[in-house]
């Protein structure tokens, strides 16, 4: 099979789903998954992406009860450690070839690639009946998130996104506190990250460099438009480049925004507005050096309307004469002052919630959820645990166990797609450069027709998706 062609089976699967499917309303994944296995039976699993975070996903699934039978990665140097640790696993550079020619030998896949390749890999795998664990953000575009959610529902496979904090006790503690009325009606949420920790704000493509001997650069590019290799794209700095990544939002929002999204039931909103308040060095090649973005959500059930603020990057610090100060939320003046950033969130990454009756905070993955100021926790009794706790707080064990038991996993695509859609809308607003009104049910930006082009993207021939 040519590297530039989809496999026959994948192509047939792709053409059975029309682009119109993407505009369907929000979906829920199937409750029961066929192919239930005994608790002690190993789940044969193939990895799409074996280096970097891919190594953690492979090893985590292995410890969780999977048998690693194949690894596909266009960079065999990057994936070399995992390939040596699992010498019996069949090795591929093109995951499409692996799925087509070796797919009968495994039941599940991890997808740990740059963001731009998540959807094509997961879509092909699901249409071949494979359970999939996909790293965050689930997709590169809004349309892809809708497509994967619909495909997961139609195929009935087990799905999970790699926002591991969703398996933690901390985010569950926070949800139960908020739902129990610990801080009253939440009016504001503030979410921040120290990312990016890679170069952004670069205006032009980088000069051509020699491609590493064991890398297939054409396969690494995948669905993106061709460009010359440069080590500042791969293997690590791709996150800052729009063709491959989603910037700081793509790296961290599915982690840090998850407590807000879940606790405030933002998934129930059928629309919201997004407005960029501050953008530093935005351009067509890379994400900005820093941004502040405002989301406004309507009432959801018995929850009042809420405003959510996102902060990323570094801003100018007059004290140092450089762009070295983290873009951090100011503590609301009307509240009892908490003067040190370390007292809420976890400093570099976190969130806090302003309610009518108090304030709560959570760390990067939702951990250390608590009331503020600290003395407010002294006499506080946490509510009854109503959410299921995940064994060992382990996302890989949860995924493999869900496959064995024939049930949904946490952060499955019915949830993960909505979280990704909401988070990545911050980037859509950055591109539009103005406030956007999103009608989720109609799958349309209603106040800026031209901005709807940012909901999807152009795919290179041979890697197309019906969205």
Kinemage of the C-alpha trace (Angstrom):
@kinemage 1
@onewidth
@group {chain A} dominant
@subgroup {mainchain}
@vectorlist {calphas} color= white
{ca unk a 1} P 0.000 0.000 0.000
{ca unk a 2} L 1.315 3.447 -0.883
{ca unk a 3} L 2.137 5.663 2.068
{ca unk a 4} L -0.024 8.417 0.610
{ca unk a 5} L -3.153 6.265 0.313
{ca unk a 6} L -5.615 5.208 2.959
{ca unk a 7} L -6.140 1.484 3.294
{ca unk a 8} L -9.106 0.093 1.391
{ca unk a 9} L -10.953 -0.754 4.598
{ca unk a 10} L -10.251 2.650 6.155
{ca unk a 11} L -11.290 4.423 2.970
{ca unk a 12} L -14.567 2.527 2.801
{ca unk a 13} L -15.210 3.301 6.468
{ca unk a 14} L -14.487 6.974 5.916
{ca unk a 15} L -16.788 7.297 2.939
{ca unk a 16} L -19.752 5.827 4.797
{ca unk a 17} L -19.854 8.807 7.142
{ca unk a 18} L -20.915 12.070 5.529
{ca unk a 19} L -19.773 15.544 6.402
{ca unk a 20} L -23.330 16.311 7.465
{ca unk a 21} L -22.855 13.959 10.392
{ca unk a 22} L -20.558 16.458 12.032
{ca unk a 23} L -23.320 18.980 12.649
{ca unk a 24} L -25.410 16.580 14.675
{ca unk a 25} L -26.270 17.541 18.225
{ca unk a 26} L -24.152 16.492 21.151
{ca unk a 27} L -23.992 12.738 21.624
{ca unk a 28} L -23.505 10.110 24.303
{ca unk a 29} L -21.285 7.082 23.747
{ca unk a 30} L -22.830 3.630 23.890
{ca unk a 31} L -23.386 2.367 27.424
{ca unk a 32} L -22.511 -1.245 26.664
{ca unk a 33} L -19.544 -2.304 24.577
{ca unk a 34} L -19.406 -5.683 22.827
{ca unk a 35} L -16.463 -8.033 23.192
{ca unk a 36} L -16.366 -8.342 26.958
{ca unk a 37} L -13.261 -10.139 28.268
{ca unk a 38} L -12.477 -12.047 31.443
{ca unk a 39} L -10.702 -10.004 34.176
{ca unk a 40} L -7.410 -11.877 33.804
{ca unk a 41} L -7.306 -11.849 30.024
{ca unk a 42} L -4.787 -9.518 28.412
{ca unk a 43} L -6.110 -6.946 25.922
{ca unk a 44} L -3.983 -6.989 22.741
{ca unk a 45} L -3.074 -3.352 22.074
{ca unk a 46} L -1.225 -1.447 19.352
{ca unk a 47} L 0.385 1.947 19.890
{ca unk a 48} L 0.135 4.771 17.391
{ca unk a 49} L 3.042 6.880 18.594
{ca unk a 50} L 5.788 5.349 20.719
{ca unk a 51} L 8.049 8.207 21.780
{ca unk a 52} L 7.669 10.960 24.371
{ca unk a 53} L 4.229 10.768 25.972
{ca unk a 54} L 3.614 7.709 23.815
{ca unk a 55} L 6.047 5.736 25.948
{ca unk a 56} L 4.050 6.610 29.088
{ca unk a 57} L 0.792 5.584 27.397
{ca unk a 58} L 2.252 2.281 26.232
{ca unk a 59} L 3.773 1.459 29.598
{ca unk a 60} L 0.648 2.546 31.479
{ca unk a 61} L -1.607 0.318 29.359
{ca unk a 62} L 0.854 -2.555 29.704
{ca unk a 63} L 0.723 -2.287 33.498
{ca unk a 64} L -3.054 -1.917 33.315
{ca unk a 65} L -3.515 -5.281 31.613
{ca unk a 66} L -2.699 -4.846 27.926
{ca unk a 67} L -0.391 -6.923 25.771
{ca unk a 68} L 1.605 -4.633 23.469
{ca unk a 69} L 1.583 -6.337 20.071
{ca unk a 70} L 2.500 -3.502 17.691
{ca unk a 71} L 4.029 -0.007 17.690
{ca unk a 72} L 3.755 2.481 14.828
{ca unk a 73} L 5.845 5.647 14.752
{ca unk a 74} L 7.451 7.544 11.853
{ca unk a 75} L 10.467 8.316 14.067
{ca unk a 76} L 12.094 5.062 15.139
{ca unk a 77} L 14.769 6.884 17.115
{ca unk a 78} L 12.117 8.593 19.226
{ca unk a 79} L 10.170 5.347 19.672
{ca unk a 80} L 13.270 3.200 20.055
{ca unk a 81} L 13.047 2.736 23.818
{ca unk a 82} L 9.542 1.264 23.701
{ca unk a 83} L 10.416 -0.852 20.683
{ca unk a 84} L 13.325 -2.352 22.598
{ca unk a 85} L 11.229 -2.882 25.747
{ca unk a 86} L 8.653 -4.810 23.709
{ca unk a 87} L 10.854 -6.675 21.202
{ca unk a 88} L 8.038 -9.021 20.167
{ca unk a 89} L 5.791 -6.147 19.142
{ca unk a 90} L 5.584 -5.722 15.367
{ca unk a 91} L 7.056 -2.394 14.228
{ca unk a 92} L 5.598 0.012 11.681
{ca unk a 93} L 6.268 3.543 10.528
{ca unk a 94} L 2.809 4.098 9.007
{ca unk a 95} L -0.079 3.458 11.404
{ca unk a 96} L -2.445 3.072 8.449
{ca unk a 97} L -0.462 0.067 7.260
{ca unk a 98} L -0.505 -1.321 10.799
{ca unk a 99} L -4.280 -0.987 11.058
{ca unk a 100} L -4.846 -2.441 7.598
{ca unk a 101} L -2.368 -5.303 7.568
{ca unk a 102} L -2.107 -6.217 11.265
{ca unk a 103} L -5.432 -5.054 12.674
{ca unk a 104} L -6.807 -8.539 13.201
{ca unk a 105} L -4.154 -9.048 15.882
{ca unk a 106} L -5.266 -6.362 18.354
{ca unk a 107} L -8.414 -4.958 19.926
{ca unk a 108} L -7.304 -1.509 21.111
{ca unk a 109} L -5.022 1.398 20.222
{ca unk a 110} L -3.351 4.285 21.934
{ca unk a 111} L -3.053 7.440 19.816
{ca unk a 112} L -0.183 9.576 21.045
{ca unk a 113} L 0.807 11.767 18.134
{ca unk a 114} L 0.942 15.517 17.562
{ca unk a 115} L -2.555 17.019 17.759
{ca unk a 116} L -3.053 17.249 13.992
{ca unk a 117} L -2.938 13.447 13.609
{ca unk a 118} L -5.240 12.486 16.496
{ca unk a 119} L -8.503 12.482 14.558
{ca unk a 120} L -7.349 10.674 11.383
{ca unk a 121} L -5.773 7.876 13.443
{ca unk a 122} L -8.645 7.507 15.909
{ca unk a 123} L -11.288 7.686 13.179
{ca unk a 124} L -9.681 4.905 11.149
{ca unk a 125} L -9.141 2.751 14.244
{ca unk a 126} L -12.718 3.113 15.507
{ca unk a 127} L -14.153 2.289 12.094
{ca unk a 128} L -12.159 -0.943 12.225
{ca unk a 129} L -13.709 -1.736 15.626
{ca unk a 130} L -10.735 -0.775 17.801
{ca unk a 131} L -11.067 0.699 21.278
{ca unk a 132} L -9.046 3.921 21.444
{ca unk a 133} L -7.193 5.923 24.076
{ca unk a 134} L -6.350 9.313 22.545
{ca unk a 135} L -4.136 11.924 24.115
{ca unk a 136} L -5.430 15.410 24.828
{ca unk a 137} L -6.638 17.531 23.220
{ca unk a 138} L -8.878 14.975 21.599
{ca unk a 139} L -8.684 16.734 18.242
{ca unk a 140} L -7.057 19.566 16.324
{ca unk a 141} L -10.352 21.171 15.231
{ca unk a 142} L -13.920 21.593 16.450
{ca unk a 143} L -15.338 19.614 13.524
{ca unk a 144} L -13.024 16.689 14.301
{ca unk a 145} L -14.274 16.572 17.894
{ca unk a 146} L -17.854 16.211 16.663
{ca unk a 147} L -16.838 13.546 14.154
{ca unk a 148} L -15.030 11.400 16.726
{ca unk a 149} L -17.916 11.628 19.205
{ca unk a 150} L -20.377 10.496 16.552
{ca unk a 151} L -18.089 7.710 15.338
{ca unk a 152} L -17.585 6.440 18.895
{ca unk a 153} L -21.343 6.266 19.390
{ca unk a 154} L -21.925 4.491 16.083
{ca unk a 155} L -19.161 1.913 16.517
{ca unk a 156} L -19.760 1.263 20.228
{ca unk a 157} L -16.068 0.954 21.063
{ca unk a 158} L -14.539 1.989 24.398
{ca unk a 159} L -12.976 5.435 24.195
{ca unk a 160} L -10.982 7.617 26.554
{ca unk a 161} L -9.047 10.880 26.311
{ca unk a 162} L -5.723 11.221 28.094
{ca unk a 163} L -6.652 13.973 30.542
{ca unk a 164} L -5.582 11.815 33.448
{ca unk a 165} L -6.807 14.197 36.140
{ca unk a 166} L -10.372 13.172 35.267
{ca unk a 167} L -9.573 9.867 36.984
{ca unk a 168} L -8.376 11.611 40.146
{ca unk a 169} L -10.133 11.949 43.479
{ca unk a 170} L -9.441 15.691 43.591
{ca unk a 171} L -11.713 16.682 40.720
{ca unk a 172} L -14.438 14.455 42.153
{ca unk a 173} L -14.059 16.117 45.548
{ca unk a 174} L -14.412 19.511 43.867
{ca unk a 175} L -17.540 18.526 41.941
{ca unk a 176} L -19.213 17.238 45.082
{ca unk a 177} L -18.303 20.406 46.994
{ca unk a 178} L -19.717 22.668 44.287
{ca unk a 179} L -22.843 20.559 43.758
{ca unk a 180} L -23.430 20.520 47.521
{ca unk a 181} L -23.475 24.327 47.572
{ca unk a 182} L -20.207 24.835 49.462
{ca unk a 183} L -19.636 28.213 47.779
{ca unk a 184} L -23.170 28.958 46.603
{ca unk a 185} L -23.829 29.831 42.975
{ca unk a 186} L -20.558 30.070 41.040
{ca unk a 187} L -20.339 33.358 39.139
{ca unk a 188} L -16.719 33.283 37.924
{ca unk a 189} L -13.981 30.741 37.293
{ca unk a 190} L -10.338 31.611 36.575
{ca unk a 191} L -7.989 29.090 34.934
{ca unk a 192} L -4.272 29.626 34.312
{ca unk a 193} L -1.180 27.856 33.011
{ca unk a 194} L 2.541 28.563 32.771
{ca unk a 195} L 2.538 27.194 29.206
{ca unk a 196} L 3.933 27.660 26.649
{ca unk a 197} L 7.343 26.282 27.580
{ca unk a 198} L 8.291 26.026 23.892
{ca unk a 199} L 8.842 28.754 21.253
{ca unk a 200} L 5.772 30.619 19.986
{ca unk a 201} L 5.194 33.974 18.352
{ca unk a 202} L 7.312 32.907 15.314
{ca unk a 203} L 6.124 34.607 12.141
{ca unk a 204} L 7.647 32.505 9.348
{ca unk a 205} L 8.324 28.834 8.547
{ca unk a 206} L 11.773 27.644 9.592
{ca unk a 207} L 14.662 26.933 7.203
{ca unk a 208} L 15.224 23.453 5.826
{ca unk a 209} L 17.436 21.073 7.794
{ca unk a 210} L 18.539 17.502 7.207
{ca unk a 211} L 15.914 14.935 8.151
{ca unk a 212} L 17.106 12.454 10.818
{ca unk a 213} L 18.060 9.100 9.308
{ca unk a 214} L 15.380 7.051 11.075
{ca unk a 215} L 12.513 9.522 10.639
{ca unk a 216} L 9.952 9.464 7.843
{ca unk a 217} L 9.170 13.184 7.748
{ca unk a 218} L 6.392 12.796 5.158
{ca unk a 219} L 4.534 10.423 7.479
{ca unk a 220} L 5.152 12.696 10.470
{ca unk a 221} L 3.591 15.593 8.517
{ca unk a 222} L 0.596 13.340 7.834
{ca unk a 223} L -2.582 15.367 7.190
{ca unk a 224} L -0.817 18.760 7.443
{ca unk a 225} L 0.392 20.697 4.441
{ca unk a 226} L 3.989 19.845 3.410
{ca unk a 227} L 6.899 21.864 4.748
{ca unk a 228} L 10.638 21.286 5.103
{ca unk a 229} L 11.934 19.538 8.194
{ca unk a 230} L 13.473 21.569 11.019
{ca unk a 231} L 14.330 20.262 14.483
{ca unk a 232} L 12.297 23.130 15.964
{ca unk a 233} L 9.142 21.379 14.722
{ca unk a 234} L 9.850 17.855 15.898
{ca unk a 235} L 10.037 15.958 18.090
{ca unk a 236} L 8.933 18.445 20.802
{ca unk a 237} L 8.233 22.025 19.736
{ca unk a 238} L 5.372 21.175 17.364
{ca unk a 239} L 2.781 22.304 19.961
{ca unk a 240} L 3.350 25.955 19.175
{ca unk a 241} L 2.853 25.569 15.413
{ca unk a 242} L -0.774 25.814 14.271
{ca unk a 243} L -0.319 23.173 11.554
{ca unk a 244} L 0.546 20.575 14.189
{ca unk a 245} L -0.636 21.715 17.614
{ca unk a 246} L -3.111 23.868 19.520
{ca unk a 247} L -0.698 25.966 21.585
{ca unk a 248} L -1.002 26.343 25.346
{ca unk a 249} L -4.757 25.738 25.244
{ca unk a 250} L -4.274 22.421 23.474
{ca unk a 251} L -1.592 21.299 25.877
{ca unk a 252} L -3.220 22.227 29.175
{ca unk a 253} L -6.904 23.221 28.939
{ca unk a 254} L -8.180 19.629 28.844
{ca unk a 255} L -6.364 19.206 32.165
{ca unk a 256} L -6.922 22.497 33.978
{ca unk a 257} L -10.311 23.380 32.509
{ca unk a 258} L -11.691 19.913 33.249
{ca unk a 259} L -12.588 20.703 36.921
{ca unk a 260} L -14.466 23.816 35.770
{ca unk a 261} L -16.156 22.032 32.881
{ca unk a 262} L -17.337 19.143 35.034
{ca unk a 263} L -18.173 20.901 38.308
{ca unk a 264} L -20.097 23.693 36.575
{ca unk a 265} L -21.785 21.322 34.100
{ca unk a 266} L -20.684 23.398 31.137
{ca unk a 267} L -21.334 20.379 28.909
{ca unk a 268} L -25.049 21.117 29.318
{ca unk a 269} L -24.739 24.537 27.647
{ca unk a 270} L -25.960 24.544 24.055
{ca unk a 271} L -23.978 27.645 23.296
{ca unk a 272} L -21.564 30.192 24.726
{ca unk a 273} L -19.533 33.235 23.750
{ca unk a 274} L -15.753 33.498 23.545
{ca unk a 275} L -13.792 36.743 23.506
{ca unk a 276} L -10.012 37.323 23.370
{ca unk a 277} L -9.190 40.011 25.942
{ca unk a 278} L -5.406 40.074 25.497
{ca unk a 279} L -3.289 38.524 22.746
{ca unk a 280} L 0.484 38.963 22.460
{ca unk a 281} L 2.080 38.296 19.047
{ca unk a 282} L -0.652 36.280 17.344
{ca unk a 283} L 0.179 35.126 13.800
{ca unk a 284} L -0.716 32.509 11.187
{ca unk a 285} L 2.265 30.256 11.892
{ca unk a 286} L 2.347 29.913 15.667
{ca unk a 287} L 0.249 30.467 18.768
{ca unk a 288} L 0.716 33.734 20.694
{ca unk a 289} L 3.233 34.347 23.447
{ca unk a 290} L 0.392 35.011 25.883
{ca unk a 291} L -3.375 35.309 25.858
{ca unk a 292} L -6.344 35.996 28.114
{ca unk a 293} L -9.699 34.678 26.895
{ca unk a 294} L -13.193 35.189 28.301
{ca unk a 295} L -15.933 32.533 28.003
{ca unk a 296} L -19.535 33.298 28.951
{ca unk a 297} L -21.988 30.452 29.556
{ca unk a 298} L -25.747 30.682 30.076
{ca unk a 299} L -27.625 29.040 32.952
{ca unk a 300} L -27.504 25.247 33.026
{ca unk a 301} L -30.323 23.584 34.967
{ca unk a 302} L -30.215 25.091 38.465
{ca unk a 303} L -26.822 26.721 37.885
{ca unk a 304} L -26.581 30.459 37.189
{ca unk a 305} L -24.791 31.959 34.179
{ca unk a 306} L -21.029 31.922 34.686
{ca unk a 307} L -18.003 33.710 33.224
{ca unk a 308} L -14.814 31.680 32.774
{ca unk a 309} L -11.404 33.275 32.189
{ca unk a 310} L -8.375 31.544 30.639
{ca unk a 311} L -4.791 32.864 31.106
{ca unk a 312} L -1.602 31.558 29.484
{ca unk a 313} L 1.946 32.623 28.691
{ca unk a 314} L 4.366 35.240 29.970
{ca unk a 315} L 3.793 39.013 29.986
{ca unk a 316} L 6.066 42.017 30.377
{ca unk a 317} L 7.501 42.478 33.847
{ca unk a 318} L 8.711 46.060 34.479
{ca unk a 319} L 10.792 44.832 37.415
{ca unk a 320} L 12.965 42.643 35.193
{ca unk a 321} L 12.567 44.544 31.948
{ca unk a 322} L 11.573 41.354 30.145
{ca unk a 323} L 8.624 39.181 29.236
{ca unk a 324} L 9.078 36.951 32.271
{ca unk a 325} L 5.973 37.408 34.420
{ca unk a 326} L 3.318 34.693 34.236
{ca unk a 327} L -0.024 35.846 32.884
{ca unk a 328} L -1.930 35.282 36.094
{ca unk a 329} L -5.455 36.231 37.231
{ca unk a 330} L -5.849 39.076 39.674
{ca unk a 331} L -7.565 38.137 42.897
{ca unk a 332} L -11.025 39.770 43.014
{ca unk a 333} L -10.845 42.939 45.114
{ca unk a 334} L -14.167 42.319 46.871
{ca unk a 335} L -12.934 39.040 48.383
{ca unk a 336} L -10.755 38.445 51.459
{ca unk a 337} L -7.269 38.868 50.076
{ca unk a 338} L -5.031 35.873 49.369
{ca unk a 339} L -1.781 37.634 48.636
{ca unk a 340} L 0.460 34.760 47.576
{ca unk a 341} L -0.272 32.878 44.360
{ca unk a 342} L 1.009 29.669 45.937
{ca unk a 343} L -2.021 29.627 48.251
{ca unk a 344} L -4.409 28.752 45.453
{ca unk a 345} L -4.154 26.318 42.590
{ca unk a 346} L -0.609 24.986 42.465
{ca unk a 347} L 1.070 28.231 41.432
{ca unk a 348} L 2.030 27.531 37.822
{ca unk a 349} L -1.280 25.865 36.884
{ca unk a 350} L -4.675 25.812 38.516
{ca unk a 351} L -8.104 27.344 38.884
{ca unk a 352} L -10.293 29.108 41.409
{ca unk a 353} L -14.050 29.565 41.604
{ca unk a 354} L -15.869 32.621 42.930
{ca unk a 355} L -19.285 31.814 44.360
{ca unk a 356} L -21.974 33.821 46.093
{ca unk a 357} L -21.001 32.201 49.411
{ca unk a 358} L -17.260 31.656 49.082
{ca unk a 359} L -14.268 30.632 47.005
{ca unk a 360} L -12.830 27.229 46.083
{ca unk a 361} L -9.627 26.265 44.288
{ca unk a 362} L -8.082 23.268 42.544
{ca unk a 363} L -4.642 22.367 41.208
{ca unk a 364} L -3.462 21.441 37.740
{ca unk a 365} L -5.337 18.141 37.506
{ca unk a 366} L -8.093 19.059 39.943
{ca unk a 367} L -6.121 17.930 42.988
{ca unk a 368} L -6.027 19.637 46.391
{ca unk a 369} L -9.536 20.999 45.931
{ca unk a 370} L -10.349 23.179 48.934
{ca unk a 371} L -12.043 26.340 50.181
{ca unk a 372} L -10.244 29.669 50.479
{ca unk a 373} L -8.979 31.270 52.640
{ca unk a 374} L -7.407 28.170 54.194
{ca unk a 375} L -9.128 28.650 57.554
{ca unk a 376} L -12.472 28.069 55.842
{ca unk a 377} L -11.567 24.377 55.587
{ca unk a 378} L -11.103 24.026 59.357
{ca unk a 379} L -14.741 23.381 60.230
{ca unk a 380} L -15.866 22.260 56.781
{ca unk a 381} L -17.207 18.730 56.358
{ca unk a 382} L -16.931 17.397 52.837
{ca unk a 383} L -20.195 16.038 51.399
{ca unk a 384} L -20.968 12.397 50.784
{ca unk a 385} L -19.053 10.839 47.889
{ca unk a 386} L -21.566 10.469 45.067
{ca unk a 387} L -19.142 10.024 42.156
{ca unk a 388} L -17.404 6.730 41.458
{ca unk a 389} L -13.753 6.726 42.498
{ca unk a 390} L -11.327 5.283 39.957
{ca unk a 391} L -9.113 2.423 41.105
{ca unk a 392} L -5.623 3.751 41.851
{ca unk a 393} L -6.732 6.970 40.087
{ca unk a 394} L -5.145 5.270 37.068
{ca unk a 395} L -6.444 6.276 33.609
{ca unk a 396} L -4.780 3.325 31.860
{ca unk a 397} L -6.154 0.752 34.265
{ca unk a 398} L -9.564 2.404 33.854
{ca unk a 399} L -9.374 2.147 30.048
{ca unk a 400} L -8.275 -1.483 29.975
{ca unk a 401} L -10.770 -2.470 32.687
{ca unk a 402} L -13.609 -0.772 30.782
{ca unk a 403} L -12.719 -2.876 27.721
{ca unk a 404} L -12.733 -6.063 29.796
{ca unk a 405} L -16.024 -5.214 31.497
{ca unk a 406} L -17.777 -3.946 28.366
{ca unk a 407} L -18.642 -0.504 29.770
{ca unk a 408} L -17.869 3.175 29.232
{ca unk a 409} L -14.578 4.588 30.495
{ca unk a 410} L -14.289 7.963 32.185
{ca unk a 411} L -13.586 10.931 29.897
{ca unk a 412} L -15.013 8.913 27.018
{ca unk a 413} L -15.561 10.762 23.768
{ca unk a 414} L -19.132 11.817 24.598
{ca unk a 415} L -17.558 13.971 27.336
{ca unk a 416} L -14.037 14.527 26.003
{ca unk a 417} L -15.310 15.870 22.677
{ca unk a 418} L -17.331 18.583 24.429
{ca unk a 419} L -14.421 19.558 26.681
{ca unk a 420} L -12.073 19.712 23.689
{ca unk a 421} L -14.612 21.656 21.629
{ca unk a 422} L -15.027 24.250 24.366
{ca unk a 423} L -11.326 24.594 25.133
{ca unk a 424} L -10.231 24.782 21.495
{ca unk a 425} L -12.836 27.455 20.841
{ca unk a 426} L -10.397 29.750 22.596
{ca unk a 427} L -8.082 29.295 19.612
{ca unk a 428} L -10.945 29.914 17.170
{ca unk a 429} L -11.531 33.256 18.905
{ca unk a 430} L -7.810 34.046 18.657
{ca unk a 431} L -7.928 33.497 14.900
{ca unk a 432} L -11.106 35.551 14.511
{ca unk a 433} L -9.724 38.318 16.721
{ca unk a 434} L -13.148 39.193 18.086
{ca unk a 435} L -15.971 37.993 20.296
{ca unk a 436} L -17.776 34.973 18.882
{ca unk a 437} L -21.255 33.630 19.647
{ca unk a 438} L -21.403 29.825 19.347
{ca unk a 439} L -24.622 27.898 18.717
{ca unk a 440} L -23.566 24.365 19.567
{ca unk a 441} L -26.812 22.746 18.466
{ca unk a 442} L -26.653 24.335 15.009
{ca unk a 443} L -22.851 23.911 14.855
{ca unk a 444} L -22.452 27.539 13.844
{ca unk a 445} L -20.847 30.813 14.901
{ca unk a 446} L -23.829 33.122 14.625
{ca unk a 447} L -22.306 36.611 14.736
{ca unk a 448} L -19.344 36.163 12.371
{ca unk a 449} L -20.054 34.012 9.317
{ca unk a 450} L -16.459 34.131 8.108
{ca unk a 451} L -15.137 32.708 11.397
{ca unk a 452} L -16.903 29.396 10.734
{ca unk a 453} L -14.007 28.476 8.439
{ca unk a 454} L -11.879 27.986 11.570
{ca unk a 455} L -14.051 25.079 12.716
{ca unk a 456} L -12.284 22.739 10.310
{ca unk a 457} L -9.169 22.696 8.117
{ca unk a 458} L -7.785 21.540 4.789
{ca unk a 459} L -6.360 18.013 4.758
{ca unk a 460} L -3.530 16.775 2.591
{ca unk a 461} L -4.581 14.298 -0.077
{ca unk a 462} L -4.683 10.776 1.302
{ca unk a 463} L -5.469 11.896 4.867
{ca unk a 464} L -8.922 13.430 4.423
{ca unk a 465} L -11.705 13.254 6.985
{ca unk a 466} L -15.426 13.809 6.301
{ca unk a 467} L -15.634 17.006 8.328
